[in-house]
Amino acid sequence: MDPKIDFNDIPKNYLYCTHSKCPRRNKCLRHQATLCIPQNVTDFRTVNPNHIAGNENNCNFFKPYCTSRFACGMDHILDNIPYTTAVTIRKELYSLMGRSMFYRIRNKERMLHPDEQEQIAAVFLKHGIETKPEFDKYINLFDW
């Protein structure tokens, strides 16, 4: 079963796709989002279907119609790590994302994209922590 798109969750300047003859339209988030546009919306940004016609299988605008696992919060991410290693990892995370962003993520004001989660896991691995860091909670959302 495909996840449902709520039009209110779509970013305001999202680039839609109206190419109705694309063979991948049922698997493309841009096309599926287009189908959710309410009648009262007068205009929206779209990919030029003539630009991708004939090259649908290699479309640069294709986004998979599926959710991704975003992380929310990291209050206890350093709890089970030796103190000196935790201090070093925290400093490296500050360097990676900035101190204010670190605290926004830790306090659940901003979610972590799956790619960012992998970057954090790489920092842990670099310092000998082989278990992947566990975030406070995970939410499945579309990766607009």
N, C-alpha and C positions, 0 to 999 in steps of 0.2 A: 504494500500500500504506500502510495506516495504521500509525503507530508503536505499539509495544506499551507498555502501562502495567505497571510493577512496583508491586505494592501497597505494598512497603516504601518507595517514593519518595513516596507520597502523604502530605502533612502530617497530623499526628495529629488536628487539629480541622477537617479539610476538610469542607465542606458538599457532600454528595452529592445527586443527584437520582434519584428512583425513578419519575418520571412516564413510565410505559411506553407511553403513547399519544401522546407528544409527537412531532410531525412532524420535529423537529430532533434527536431523541435520538441518531442515528448520527453527528452532527457535534458533539455536546456533550461536553466533557471531563467534566463532572460526572456525566452518565449513564454514559459509558464507564468511569469510575472505579468506579461502583457495581457494574458487572459483574465487577470484579476483586476484590471483597471476599471473602475466604476464609470458609468455613463456620464456622470456629472463632471468628470475630469476633461477639460477642454483641449489640453495639449500635453505632450510628453516627449522626452528625448528618445530617439531610436537609431539603431544601426541601419545604414542604408542597405536594403536587401539586395540591390544591384551590385553592391561592392562584394558581397560574399557569395553571390550566385555562381555556381560552378565550382566552388571551393568549400562547400559546406563541411566536408569531413576534416578540413584543416582550418576551420574558422578560429581566428584569434580572439573572438568575442565569446566563444562558447564557455559557459559556466555550468558545471554539473548540477542537475536538479536533485540535490540531496542536502541533508543537514550535516554540519560539522560539530564536533564536540569542543565547545568553548569552556575554559576554566574560569571560575569566579572565586576570588579570594585566595590568600595564601598566608593566613595567620600563623599556621603551625608548620610551615614548610621546612624550617630549620631546627625544629624541636629535637629530633632524634639523631642529631649530628654532633660530633665532638665540638666543643666550644670554639677552639682556634680555627677549625675548618669552617664552621658556620660563619665566623667573622670574615674570613677570607672570601667565602662564597657570597655573602651579603655585599661586600665591597665590589666584587666583580659584577653582581647584578645591578648595583648602582651605576657602574660604568656602562653596562650593557643598555640599560633602559632609562637611566637618570633617577635621581633620588625621589623627586616628586612623583614620577610615574610608578616607581616601585611601591610607594605608599598608596597611591590611587588603586593599584592592582590589589595590594594586600588588603585594603579596606573595602574591597568589592565595589569601587566606584567605576572600574573599567575591567572588562573581561579580557582574557588572554586567548588569542587566536591559536589554533593548533600548532602553527609554525613557531610562535613565540614560546609555547610550552616545550617544544623540542629544543629551542635555544637554551632554555633554562635547564633542561635535562642534560644538555651537553656540558654546561658549566659544572653541574654536580659530578658528572662522569670524569671531567678533567681533574677534579679534586678527589677522585677515588671512591665516590659514592655511586655504587652501581644500581641501586634501586631508584626507579623513576620517582621524582618528587610528586607527592599527592597534594592536590589543591583542595580548598574547602568544599567546593561543589562543582559539578559539571552541568552544562546546559547545552542541549542540541538546538542549534540555530542555523539559519541559512547564512552562507558566507557570501554576502552581497559583494 
